[in-house]
Amino acid sequence: LGLAALLQFSVDRPGIGPVAGAVLLLLAVMSSGVGLIVLVTAAVWLLLRRGLPAALVGTLPAALAFAVWYLVYGRDYERAMLGGWGYLGIPRAVWQGATTALENASGVPDSGAVLLAVLVAAPLLLRDLPPGARDLAWAGQVGALTQLVLSTIGGGPEGYPPVTESRYAYIVLVLLTPSLTVVALGFRRVAPRLPRRALLVLGCVLAASYLVNAMFLQRQQATVFVDVSSVHRDRVVGTVAATKAGERVLTPHPSGLSARMDVRLMTSPRITETLPKEAADKQQRIDAESEFFVGVSPDTFGLFAPRIALSDSFSQPLFPGEGCATFTTVTDRPKIAVDTGDGVEIAVQGPSKQLTTRLERGTVISASRVWKVPSGIPIHIATTALDARLVANFDGAGSYTICKH
């Protein structure tokens, strides 16, 4: 849709082209976050090619639609993952994303910086280019820069891996295609001075090298996708098995994905009937239980029970039965383990700001889940996983009050 909008804007038909382009650009912004990148690209191209009035007419509807969406819904998502000094890493991440995309596309190691320099310099240095070619190349470069900056800001405080991932790299390559076209036009001027047969051989070698490298990258991406998607499939199978066993979902939102996703919708009978009839193994079930059937909250889950709690992280043994007591840690990362029975809950108040939970059932141990928690107030930790052991690790030493009622 975005590319079609750019094509409409390039048509010299007063009224029809700009209107059609504005409509397509509006649909692009409404369809995907990439539409915002195309919006920036189109705005720059129209500004350079036709002036400010044309840029406003072509892009204002889409910009207003995005602004309304952001004010009404978009602010519910935690999209900006960087903070503080992390923003100083944006230039490095942008450079890394652009050069990695070009290097992977070419298949030539350490070629990204040279290719990027050529693509950026060509619109500046070449003369007598076709009308609009230089402006489109610059607009594509601004769009690629915008894409890399936004994906970096959403990449997280521990680094910027998204800028080098294929789902972002291909957008950068598409936006740099006009600059590549300008380079090809410059090469065409030199080509008549070279032997025709040499040009044919060179073209065939370059085309074959690109196709072979593209096939390799496609196969590599497919393998990664299968590995990643298998984890989600395991969670689905395990969640269905736990639900059928009578366990209640305590945390409906998966970690690392959209907070609007609700696994409880997947466990309804109408949905489970359409899922693959696959029996969950012990690991699939306990991993799903650790993800969705463990809860951490300032509010109670209504699952308090006089279960056995064990820990060697405090100066004295934990008490049996019900009630509350205060203990002092003997380690920097105290741990509490509670037998679940048919469901269990404890409340812990201490200096910890991060909590890690996992489940154990015999020799089968689940993946861990990390929770950010406020310190100094009671935090309720619960699970509906049957006949297992809930293990909670805290990240701070000091005095902890533990309640089992």
C-alpha positions as CSV (number, residue, x, y, z in Angstrom):
1,L,0.0,0.0,0.0
2,G,2.8,2.4,0.9
3,L,4.7,1.7,-2.3
4,A,1.5,2.1,-4.3
5,A,0.9,5.4,-2.6
6,L,4.4,6.6,-3.7
7,L,3.6,5.5,-7.2
8,Q,0.4,7.5,-7.3
9,F,2.2,10.6,-6.0
10,S,4.7,10.3,-8.9
11,V,1.9,10.4,-11.5
12,D,1.5,13.9,-13.1
13,R,-2.3,13.9,-12.9
14,P,-3.6,16.9,-10.9
15,G,-6.2,15.8,-8.4
16,I,-6.3,12.0,-9.1
17,G,-2.8,11.1,-8.2
18,P,-2.5,13.0,-5.0
19,V,-6.0,11.9,-3.8
20,A,-5.3,8.2,-4.6
21,G,-1.9,8.4,-3.0
22,A,-3.3,10.0,0.2
23,V,-6.0,7.3,0.5
24,L,-3.4,4.5,0.0
25,L,-1.1,6.1,2.5
26,L,-4.0,6.3,5.0
27,L,-4.7,2.6,4.5
28,A,-1.0,1.8,4.9
29,V,-0.8,3.6,8.2
30,M,-4.0,1.8,9.4
31,S,-2.7,-1.6,8.4
32,S,0.8,-1.8,9.9
33,G,3.4,0.1,11.9
34,V,5.6,0.1,8.7
35,G,3.0,2.5,7.3
36,L,4.5,5.1,9.6
37,I,7.9,4.7,7.9
38,V,6.3,5.0,4.5
39,L,4.5,8.1,5.7
40,V,7.8,9.7,6.5
41,T,9.3,8.6,3.2
42,A,6.4,10.0,1.3
43,A,6.4,13.3,3.2
44,V,10.1,13.9,2.4
45,W,9.7,12.9,-1.3
46,L,6.7,15.2,-1.8
47,L,8.4,18.0,0.0
48,L,11.5,17.8,-2.2
49,R,9.6,17.1,-5.4
50,R,6.5,19.2,-5.2
51,G,6.8,21.5,-2.2
52,L,5.2,21.9,1.2
53,P,1.5,22.3,0.1
54,A,1.6,19.0,-1.8
55,A,3.4,17.2,1.1
56,L,0.6,18.4,3.5
57,V,-2.2,17.4,1.2
58,G,-0.7,13.9,0.6
59,T,0.3,13.0,4.1
60,L,-1.8,15.0,6.5
61,P,-4.8,12.5,6.5
62,A,-2.5,9.6,7.4
63,A,-0.6,11.6,9.9
64,L,-3.9,12.7,11.7
65,A,-5.1,9.1,11.7
66,F,-1.9,7.9,13.3
67,A,-2.0,10.7,15.9
68,V,-5.6,9.9,16.8
69,W,-4.8,6.2,17.2
70,Y,-1.8,7.0,19.3
71,L,-3.7,9.3,21.6
72,V,-6.6,6.9,22.1
73,Y,-4.9,3.4,22.0
74,G,-1.2,3.6,21.3
75,R,-0.1,5.0,24.6
76,D,-1.3,1.7,26.3
77,Y,1.7,-0.1,24.9
78,E,5.2,0.3,26.4
79,R,7.0,0.9,23.1
80,A,10.0,3.0,24.2
81,M,12.3,0.5,25.8
82,L,15.3,2.8,26.0
83,G,15.9,5.2,28.9
84,G,18.5,7.6,30.2
85,W,21.9,7.1,28.7
86,G,20.6,4.3,26.5
87,Y,19.6,6.9,23.8
88,L,23.3,7.6,23.3
89,G,23.6,4.2,21.7
90,I,21.1,5.1,18.9
91,P,23.8,6.3,16.3
92,R,25.8,3.1,16.8
93,A,22.7,0.9,16.5
94,V,21.6,2.8,13.3
95,W,25.0,2.2,11.7
96,Q,25.0,-1.4,12.8
97,G,21.5,-2.0,11.4
98,A,22.2,-0.4,8.0
99,T,25.6,-2.0,7.4
100,T,24.4,-5.4,8.6
101,A,21.4,-5.3,6.2
102,L,23.6,-4.5,3.2
103,E,26.3,-7.0,4.2
104,N,23.8,-9.8,4.5
105,A,22.2,-8.9,1.2
106,S,25.5,-8.9,-0.6
107,G,26.9,-12.0,1.0
108,V,30.3,-10.3,1.1
109,P,31.8,-10.2,4.6
110,D,32.6,-6.7,6.0
111,S,31.2,-5.0,2.9
112,G,28.3,-3.1,4.6
113,A,30.2,0.1,5.4
114,V,31.5,0.4,1.8
115,L,28.1,-0.3,0.2
116,L,26.4,2.2,2.5
117,A,28.9,4.9,1.7
118,V,28.4,4.3,-2.0
119,L,24.6,4.4,-1.7
120,V,24.7,7.7,0.3
121,A,27.3,9.4,-1.9
122,A,25.7,8.5,-5.3
123,P,22.7,10.9,-5.1
124,L,25.1,13.7,-3.9
125,L,27.8,13.3,-6.5
126,L,26.0,12.1,-9.7
127,R,24.6,14.7,-12.1
128,D,22.0,14.6,-14.9
129,L,19.8,12.1,-13.1
130,P,16.2,11.4,-14.3
131,P,13.6,13.7,-12.7
132,G,12.7,12.7,-9.2
133,A,15.4,10.0,-8.9
134,R,17.6,12.0,-6.6
135,D,14.7,13.1,-4.4
136,L,13.3,9.6,-4.1
137,A,16.8,8.3,-3.1
138,W,17.0,10.9,-0.4
139,A,13.5,10.2,0.8
140,G,14.3,6.5,1.0
141,Q,17.4,7.2,3.0
142,V,15.4,9.3,5.5
143,G,12.8,6.5,5.7
144,A,15.5,3.9,6.4
145,L,17.0,6.1,9.0
146,T,13.5,6.5,10.6
147,Q,13.0,2.8,10.6
148,L,16.3,2.1,12.3
149,V,15.8,4.8,14.9
150,L,12.3,3.6,15.9
151,S,13.3,-0.1,16.0
152,T,16.3,0.8,18.2
153,I,14.1,2.7,20.6
154,G,11.9,-0.3,20.9
155,G,14.8,-2.7,21.1
156,G,15.3,-2.7,24.9
157,P,17.8,-1.4,27.4
158,E,20.2,-4.4,27.1
159,G,21.2,-3.8,23.5
160,Y,19.7,-3.2,20.0
161,P,19.4,-6.6,18.3
162,P,16.1,-5.8,16.5
163,V,17.9,-3.5,14.0
164,T,19.9,-6.5,12.6
165,E,17.0,-8.9,12.4
166,S,15.7,-9.8,9.0
167,R,12.2,-8.5,9.5
168,Y,13.7,-5.0,10.0
169,A,16.6,-5.4,7.5
170,Y,14.4,-6.1,4.5
171,I,12.5,-2.8,5.1
172,V,15.8,-1.0,5.1
173,L,16.8,-2.7,1.8
174,V,13.6,-1.7,0.1
175,L,13.9,1.9,1.2
176,L,17.5,2.0,-0.1
177,T,16.5,0.6,-3.5
178,P,16.1,4.1,-5.0
179,S,19.7,4.8,-4.0
180,L,20.8,1.5,-5.6
181,T,19.0,2.6,-8.7
182,V,21.0,5.9,-8.8
183,V,24.2,3.8,-8.4
184,A,23.1,1.6,-11.3
185,L,22.5,4.7,-13.5
186,G,26.0,6.0,-12.7
187,F,27.5,2.6,-13.6
188,R,25.6,2.7,-16.8
189,R,27.5,5.8,-17.9
190,V,30.8,3.9,-17.4
191,A,29.5,0.6,-19.0
192,P,29.9,1.6,-22.6
193,R,33.7,1.9,-22.1
194,L,33.9,-1.7,-21.0
195,P,33.8,-4.9,-23.2
196,R,30.3,-6.1,-23.7
197,R,31.2,-9.7,-23.0
198,A,32.9,-8.7,-19.7
199,L,29.7,-6.8,-18.7
200,L,27.6,-9.8,-19.4
201,V,29.8,-12.2,-17.4
202,L,30.0,-9.7,-14.5
203,G,26.2,-9.3,-14.5
204,C,25.6,-13.1,-14.5
205,V,28.1,-13.6,-11.7
206,L,26.5,-10.8,-9.6
207,A,23.0,-12.1,-10.2
208,A,23.9,-15.7,-9.4
209,S,25.8,-14.7,-6.2
210,Y,22.8,-12.7,-5.0
211,L,20.3,-15.4,-5.7
212,V,22.3,-18.1,-4.0
213,N,22.9,-15.9,-1.0
214,A,19.2,-15.0,-0.9
215,M,18.2,-18.7,-1.0
216,F,20.6,-19.4,1.9
217,L,19.2,-16.5,4.0
218,Q,15.6,-17.7,3.3
219,R,16.5,-21.2,4.4
220,Q,18.2,-19.8,7.5
221,Q,15.2,-17.6,8.4
222,A,12.8,-20.5,7.9
223,T,14.8,-22.7,10.3
224,V,14.8,-19.9,12.9
225,F,11.1,-19.4,12.5
226,V,10.4,-23.1,13.1
227,D,12.5,-23.1,16.2
228,V,10.7,-20.0,17.6
229,S,7.2,-21.0,16.6
230,S,7.7,-24.5,18.2
231,V,8.0,-22.7,21.6
232,H,4.6,-21.1,21.1
233,R,3.1,-24.4,20.0
234,D,4.4,-26.1,23.1
235,R,2.8,-23.4,25.2
236,V,-0.5,-23.9,23.5
237,V,-0.5,-27.7,24.0
238,G,0.7,-27.4,27.6
239,T,-2.0,-24.7,28.4
240,V,-4.8,-26.9,27.0
241,A,-3.6,-29.8,29.1
242,A,-3.4,-27.8,32.3
243,T,-6.8,-26.3,31.7
244,K,-8.4,-29.7,31.2
245,A,-6.8,-30.8,34.5
246,G,-8.8,-28.1,36.2
247,E,-6.0,-25.6,36.7
248,R,-7.0,-21.9,36.6
249,V,-5.0,-19.3,34.5
250,L,-3.6,-16.7,36.9
251,T,-1.5,-14.7,34.4
252,P,-3.2,-14.5,31.0
253,H,-0.6,-12.4,29.3
254,P,2.6,-14.1,28.0
255,S,5.9,-12.6,28.8
256,G,7.7,-10.8,26.0
257,L,4.6,-10.4,23.8
258,S,1.7,-7.9,23.6
259,A,0.0,-7.2,26.9
260,R,-3.3,-7.4,25.1
261,M,-2.9,-11.1,24.3
262,D,-5.1,-13.2,26.6
263,V,-4.4,-16.9,26.8
264,R,-7.8,-17.5,28.4
265,L,-9.5,-16.9,25.1
266,M,-7.5,-19.9,23.7
267,T,-8.7,-22.3,26.5
268,S,-12.4,-22.0,25.7
269,P,-14.0,-25.2,24.5
270,R,-14.9,-23.7,21.1
271,I,-11.2,-22.9,20.5
272,T,-9.6,-26.0,21.9
273,E,-11.8,-28.1,19.6
274,T,-10.0,-26.5,16.6
275,L,-6.5,-27.0,17.9
276,P,-4.3,-30.0,16.9
277,K,-5.2,-33.1,19.0
278,E,-1.8,-33.4,20.5
279,A,-1.1,-34.7,24.0
280,A,1.3,-32.5,26.0
281,D,4.4,-34.1,27.5
282,K,5.6,-33.3,31.0
283,Q,7.9,-30.5,29.9
284,Q,5.3,-28.8,27.7
285,R,2.8,-28.8,30.5
286,I,5.0,-27.5,33.2
287,D,6.5,-24.8,31.0
288,A,2.9,-23.6,30.2
289,E,2.0,-23.7,33.9
290,S,5.0,-21.6,34.8
291,E,4.0,-19.0,32.2
292,F,0.3,-18.8,32.7
293,F,-0.7,-20.7,35.9
294,V,1.7,-18.8,38.2
295,G,0.6,-15.3,39.4
296,V,2.5,-12.5,41.1
297,S,0.4,-9.5,42.2
298,P,-0.1,-7.0,45.1
299,D,-3.6,-8.5,45.4
300,T,-4.5,-12.0,46.7
301,F,-5.5,-14.9,44.4
302,G,-7.6,-16.6,47.1
303,L,-5.3,-19.7,47.2
304,F,-3.8,-19.5,50.7
305,A,-3.3,-23.0,52.1
306,P,-1.1,-24.4,54.9
307,R,1.5,-25.9,52.7
308,I,5.1,-26.8,53.5
309,A,7.5,-24.0,52.7
310,L,11.3,-24.6,52.6
311,S,14.3,-22.4,52.4
312,D,18.0,-22.3,53.4
313,S,18.3,-18.6,52.6
314,F,17.2,-17.3,56.0
315,S,18.7,-17.3,59.5
316,Q,16.1,-19.7,60.8
317,P,13.8,-22.3,59.2
318,L,10.5,-21.2,57.8
319,F,7.5,-21.9,60.0
320,P,4.9,-24.7,59.3
321,G,1.2,-24.1,59.0
322,E,-0.5,-20.7,58.7
323,G,0.4,-17.2,59.9
324,C,3.1,-14.6,59.3
325,A,6.7,-14.2,60.5
326,T,9.7,-12.1,59.7
327,F,13.1,-13.6,58.7
328,T,16.5,-12.2,57.9
329,T,18.4,-13.5,54.8
330,V,21.8,-15.1,54.9
331,T,22.3,-14.7,51.1
332,D,22.0,-11.9,48.5
333,R,19.4,-14.0,46.5
334,P,17.0,-15.7,48.9
335,K,14.8,-18.5,47.7
336,I,11.5,-19.9,48.9
337,A,10.0,-23.3,47.8
338,V,6.4,-24.2,48.5
339,D,4.6,-27.5,47.7
340,T,1.6,-26.6,45.6
341,G,-0.9,-29.5,46.3
342,D,-4.1,-28.4,44.5
343,G,-3.1,-24.7,44.6
344,V,-1.1,-22.5,46.9
345,E,-0.4,-18.8,47.7
346,I,2.1,-17.0,49.9
347,A,2.6,-13.3,50.5
348,V,6.1,-11.8,50.8
349,Q,7.2,-8.3,51.8
350,G,10.8,-7.4,51.5
351,P,13.5,-5.3,49.7
352,S,13.4,-7.3,46.4
353,K,12.5,-5.4,43.2
354,Q,12.7,-8.4,40.9
355,L,11.3,-11.9,41.4
356,T,11.9,-15.1,39.4
357,T,9.5,-18.0,39.6
358,R,9.7,-21.6,38.3
359,L,7.9,-24.9,38.9
360,E,9.3,-28.3,39.6
361,R,7.5,-31.6,39.3
362,G,9.8,-34.5,40.2
363,T,12.8,-34.2,37.8
364,V,11.0,-31.9,35.4
365,I,11.8,-28.3,35.8
366,S,10.0,-25.4,34.0
367,A,11.4,-22.4,32.3
368,S,11.7,-19.4,34.6
369,R,9.6,-16.2,34.5
370,V,10.9,-12.8,35.7
371,W,8.6,-10.3,37.4
372,K,9.2,-6.7,38.3
373,V,7.8,-6.1,41.8
374,P,7.6,-3.1,44.1
375,S,9.7,-3.3,47.3
376,G,8.3,-2.7,50.7
377,I,4.7,-4.0,50.2
378,P,3.3,-7.5,50.4
379,I,3.5,-9.3,47.0
380,H,1.3,-12.4,46.6
381,I,2.8,-15.3,44.8
382,A,0.5,-18.1,43.8
383,T,0.0,-21.1,41.4
384,T,-2.8,-23.5,40.5
385,A,-0.3,-26.1,39.1
386,L,-1.2,-29.4,40.7
387,D,1.2,-31.5,42.8
388,A,4.3,-29.5,42.0
389,R,6.8,-27.2,43.8
390,L,6.8,-23.5,43.3
391,V,10.2,-21.9,43.7
392,A,10.6,-18.1,44.1
393,N,13.9,-16.3,43.9
394,F,14.3,-12.7,45.1
395,D,17.1,-10.3,44.2
396,G,17.7,-8.5,47.5
397,A,19.1,-9.3,50.9
398,G,17.5,-8.0,54.2
399,S,14.4,-8.6,56.2
400,Y,11.4,-10.5,54.7
401,T,8.0,-11.0,56.1
402,I,6.4,-14.2,54.8
403,C,2.7,-15.0,55.2
404,K,0.8,-18.2,54.6
405,H,-2.7,-17.1,55.3
